[in-house]
């Protein structure tokens, strides 16, 4: 007989635990926003962009060179990250520089990196 380890063998609800956790439930808008961030980071090129920008501010041309992608493809990826407030930009003359929106993005990335490297 094959045992399943991913579910209980009997149904018994710990109502106290459920009530405690339910009180900490996030509202739907916050939940969707968090899911949207994870969705944006589901693309390997976007993860690379976050990694590169965690090291220093770069222009679109620099990112295209690092990624081996066209300028328009990189711009498309940056728009997706910018719309989720993961990156921001500044213009200096004809050049647009990108950086991470704030320190939380670096912390989130580093936490994910630590998790992946943890054995």
SULCOR-V22644 format. One record per pair of residues at least 6 apart in sequence whose ideal C-beta (glycine too) atoms are under 8 Angstrom apart, sorted by the first residue. I is the first residue (numbers start at 1). J is the second residue. Records with the same first field share a line. If there is no record, write none. Layout:
I = J  J
This chain:
26 = 34
36 = 84
37 = 84  86
40 = 46  80  81  84  86
41 = 47  50  112
43 = 77  80
45 = 67  69  77
46 = 77  80  81
48 = 66  67
49 = 63  67  74  77  78  81  87  98
50 = 81  86  87  100  105  109
51 = 109
52 = 58  63  66
53 = 87  98  99  100
54 = 100  105  106  109  110
57 = 97  98  99
58 = 66  97  98
59 = 95  96  97  98
60 = 71  74  75  78  96  98
61 = 71  95
63 = 69  74  78  98
64 = 70  71  73  74
67 = 74
69 = 77
78 = 87  89  98
81 = 87
82 = 88  89
85 = 101
86 = 100  101  105
87 = 98  99  100  101  105
88 = 98  99  100  101
89 = 96  97  98  99
90 = 96  97  99
91 = 97
100 = 106
